[in-house]
Amino acid sequence: MDGMRTRAEEPERLQAAQLAAAAAMPGGVSNQALASAVAAGPGSAALVELATAANGSQAVEGLLHPGVSAPGLGTVGKHGSKPSSLRKGPAIHHLESEHIIPFAVGKQLWDVLSLVVPVRGGAEDRKQTTIMIYKGAAELKTEVDVELIDEFKEQMADSDIVREMAGARVVHDGGGTGDRSDVTRLLADVVSALERVRANAVERTVQAVADENRSVEEGYELSNGERRAVPPDREPDLPVEAEIAQASEAQFDDLMELSEKAVRASG
């Protein structure tokens, strides 16, 4: 597959395809009509109508099937340092800034530590590492995230860590001695449970990426991965597992650092 386009090396390609499509339109179809159809997104009735009017124009087909991966796909960074989503270009290129470890698991961690539970958009959210994945993959992952969240809650409840931590924090905050070591010990117990969730989350994210790549949207014959590659190729499953794992490990470290700082600050 040498030379296969996987990442979007040419951001201008879509615009060029739009202009070519406009030139291919019959005399009664205006550039404005094409622009409106493109804005409605691939698969829209307006764009499909133009594609039909163009008698199978390859240029219009390029709007339906970009032939390249989305710009920014696989970008790793702090959630607050990049957009929470990217909605430019074809809908099949739309991205989400995804927490590999579900955000709600982090909230549960704060609850375990008897800390003020963070909220979406707060400092604890913005300072966590995320990775840009396709919107469709993020939606598939969200469907199974509930299982991970419930699993973490059950692990905490079964180990009685929540009650022990609350007791240790009450004594510690009241000026007792030796209680910081109790808090530290209990925090260490949480680490192993969180690591299991992290590893599981990586597996589920990898599966969601693969499933989205192979999905065939209504009205299309080609899969998403095929539409984002040059025929007869298919776009690889992106981001790759190593990138997803790296993002999850960085997020894990973020959660540990943020929680430890919160514990120290609250004491």
C-alpha positions in Angstrom: 0.0 0.0 0.0 2.9 2.4 -0.7 1.7 5.9 -1.2 -1.7 5.3 0.3 -3.0 8.6 1.8 -3.9 8.0 5.5 -3.3 11.3 7.2 -4.6 14.5 5.6 -1.3 15.8 4.0 -3.2 18.2 1.8 -5.8 20.4 3.7 -6.6 22.2 0.4 -7.7 19.0 -1.3 -11.4 19.2 -0.2 -11.6 22.8 -1.4 -10.0 21.9 -4.7 -12.5 19.1 -5.1 -15.4 21.5 -4.4 -14.2 23.9 -7.1 -13.7 21.0 -9.5 -17.2 19.8 -8.7 -18.6 23.2 -9.4 -17.0 23.2 -12.8 -18.5 19.8 -13.5 -22.0 20.9 -12.6 -24.6 21.3 -15.4 -25.3 24.9 -16.5 -28.3 25.2 -14.2 -26.3 24.4 -11.1 -24.6 27.3 -9.4 -21.5 27.5 -7.2 -23.7 28.8 -4.5 -25.9 25.6 -4.7 -22.8 23.5 -4.4 -21.5 25.4 -1.4 -24.8 25.0 0.4 -24.9 21.3 -0.3 -21.3 20.9 0.9 -22.1 22.8 4.1 -25.0 20.3 4.7 -22.4 17.6 4.8 -21.7 14.3 3.0 -24.8 12.2 2.5 -27.1 15.2 2.7 -30.0 15.2 0.3 -28.7 18.4 -1.4 -25.3 17.0 -2.1 -26.6 13.7 -3.3 -28.9 15.6 -5.6 -26.0 17.5 -7.1 -24.0 14.3 -7.5 -26.9 12.9 -9.4 -27.2 16.0 -11.5 -23.5 15.8 -12.3 -24.0 12.3 -13.8 -21.6 10.6 -11.5 -18.9 13.3 -11.6 -15.8 12.1 -9.9 -15.3 15.6 -8.5 -18.6 15.4 -6.6 -17.8 11.9 -5.6 -14.7 13.3 -3.9 -16.9 15.4 -1.6 -18.8 12.3 -0.6 -15.6 10.3 -0.2 -12.7 12.6 0.9 -10.0 10.0 0.3 -7.8 11.1 3.2 -7.9 11.0 7.0 -9.1 14.0 8.9 -6.6 16.7 9.8 -5.7 16.5 13.5 -6.7 12.9 13.9 -4.6 11.3 16.7 -3.4 14.6 18.2 -2.6 14.1 21.9 -2.6 16.9 24.4 -4.3 18.4 27.4 -8.0 18.7 26.9 -7.9 22.4 27.6 -5.2 23.1 25.0 -7.3 22.0 22.0 -10.9 22.1 20.9 -13.2 19.6 22.5 -14.4 18.8 19.0 -13.7 19.6 15.4 -16.6 20.0 13.0 -15.0 21.5 9.9 -15.1 19.8 6.6 -17.1 16.6 5.7 -19.0 15.0 8.6 -16.9 11.9 8.1 -13.9 14.0 9.2 -15.5 15.3 12.4 -13.4 14.6 15.6 -13.8 14.5 19.4 -11.2 15.2 22.1 -11.6 11.9 23.9 -10.7 11.0 27.5 -9.6 7.4 27.1 -10.3 6.9 30.9 -13.9 8.1 31.1 -14.2 11.5 32.8 -16.8 10.0 35.2 -14.1 7.6 36.5 -12.0 10.6 37.4 -15.0 12.1 39.2 -15.4 8.9 41.1 -11.8 9.0 42.1 -12.3 12.5 43.6 -15.3 11.2 45.5 -13.3 8.3 46.8 -10.7 10.8 48.1 -13.5 12.8 49.8 -12.6 15.8 47.6 -14.9 18.2 45.8 -16.0 16.4 42.7 -14.7 18.0 39.5 -17.1 19.2 36.7 -16.8 19.2 33.0 -14.8 22.2 31.8 -13.2 22.7 35.2 -9.4 22.7 35.8 -9.3 18.9 36.6 -11.0 18.3 33.2 -8.8 20.7 31.2 -5.6 19.3 32.6 -6.3 15.7 31.6 -4.6 14.3 28.5 -7.0 13.4 25.6 -6.6 12.2 22.0 -8.5 13.3 18.9 -10.6 10.4 17.5 -13.4 10.3 15.0 -16.8 11.4 16.3 -18.4 8.1 15.4 -15.7 6.2 17.3 -16.2 8.4 20.3 -20.0 7.8 20.3 -19.4 4.0 20.1 -17.0 4.2 23.0 -19.4 6.3 25.1 -21.9 3.5 24.8 -19.6 1.1 26.7 -18.0 3.7 29.0 -20.9 3.2 31.4 -19.7 -0.4 32.0 -16.2 0.9 32.9 -17.6 3.5 35.3 -19.9 1.0 37.1 -17.0 -1.4 37.3 -14.8 1.1 39.0 -17.5 2.1 41.4 -18.1 -1.6 42.3 -14.4 -2.1 42.9 -14.3 0.8 45.2 -17.4 -0.3 47.1 -16.3 -3.9 47.4 -12.9 -2.8 48.9 -14.5 -0.4 51.3 -12.0 2.2 50.3 -14.6 5.0 50.2 -15.5 4.5 53.9 -11.9 4.1 55.0 -10.8 7.2 53.1 -13.6 9.3 54.5 -12.6 8.2 58.0 -9.0 8.9 57.5 -9.7 12.3 56.0 -11.9 13.2 58.9 -9.2 12.4 61.4 -6.5 14.0 59.4 -8.4 17.2 58.8 -9.1 17.3 62.5 -5.4 17.4 63.3 -4.8 13.8 64.1 -1.3 12.3 63.7 -0.2 9.6 61.2 -3.3 10.0 59.1 -1.5 11.3 56.0 0.1 7.9 55.7 -3.4 6.4 55.9 -4.5 8.6 53.1 -1.4 7.8 51.0 -1.9 4.1 51.6 -5.5 4.2 50.5 -4.6 6.3 47.5 -2.1 3.6 46.5 -4.9 1.0 46.7 -6.9 3.1 44.2 -4.0 3.1 41.7 -4.3 -0.6 40.9 -8.1 -0.4 40.4 -7.6 2.7 38.1 -4.9 0.9 36.2 -7.3 -2.0 35.4 -9.9 0.5 34.2 -7.2 2.3 32.0 -6.1 -1.0 30.3 -9.8 -1.9 29.7 -10.5 1.5 28.3 -7.7 1.2 25.8 -9.1 -2.1 24.5 -12.5 -0.6 24.2 -11.3 2.5 22.4 -9.3 0.4 20.0 -12.4 -1.6 19.2 -14.5 1.5 18.8 -12.0 2.9 16.3 -12.0 -0.3 14.3 -15.8 -0.5 14.4 -16.3 3.1 13.2 -13.7 2.5 10.4 -15.7 -0.5 9.1 -19.2 1.0 9.6 -21.2 1.8 6.5 -23.4 4.8 6.9 -26.9 4.9 5.5 -27.0 5.8 1.9 -23.4 4.6 1.2 -22.0 1.4 -0.2 -18.4 2.0 1.0 -17.3 1.8 4.7 -16.0 4.9 6.5 -12.5 3.7 6.1 -12.9 3.1 2.4 -14.3 6.6 1.9 -11.2 8.0 3.7 -8.7 6.3 1.5 -7.8 6.1 -2.2 -9.6 3.2 -3.8 -9.2 0.3 -3.6 -7.5 0.9 -0.3 -9.0 1.3 3.2 -7.8 3.8 5.8 -6.0 2.0 8.6 -7.6 2.0 12.0 -6.5 5.4 13.3 -5.3 6.4 15.8 -3.3 3.2 16.2 -3.3 1.2 19.5 0.1 2.5 20.6 -1.1 6.1 20.3 -4.3 5.4 22.3 -2.3 3.6 25.0 0.2 6.5 25.2 -2.7 8.9 25.7 -4.3 6.8 28.4 -1.0 6.5 30.3 -0.5 10.3 30.2 -4.1 10.7 31.4 -3.5 8.2 34.2 -0.5 10.2 35.3 -2.5 13.4 35.1 -5.2 11.9 37.4 -2.7 10.8 39.9 -0.9 14.2 40.0 -4.1 16.1 40.1 -5.6 14.0 42.9 -2.4 14.1 45.0 -2.3 17.9 44.7 -5.9 18.1 45.7 -5.3 15.9 48.8 -2.3 18.0 49.9 -4.2 21.3 49.3 -7.3 20.1 51.2 -5.1 19.2 54.2 
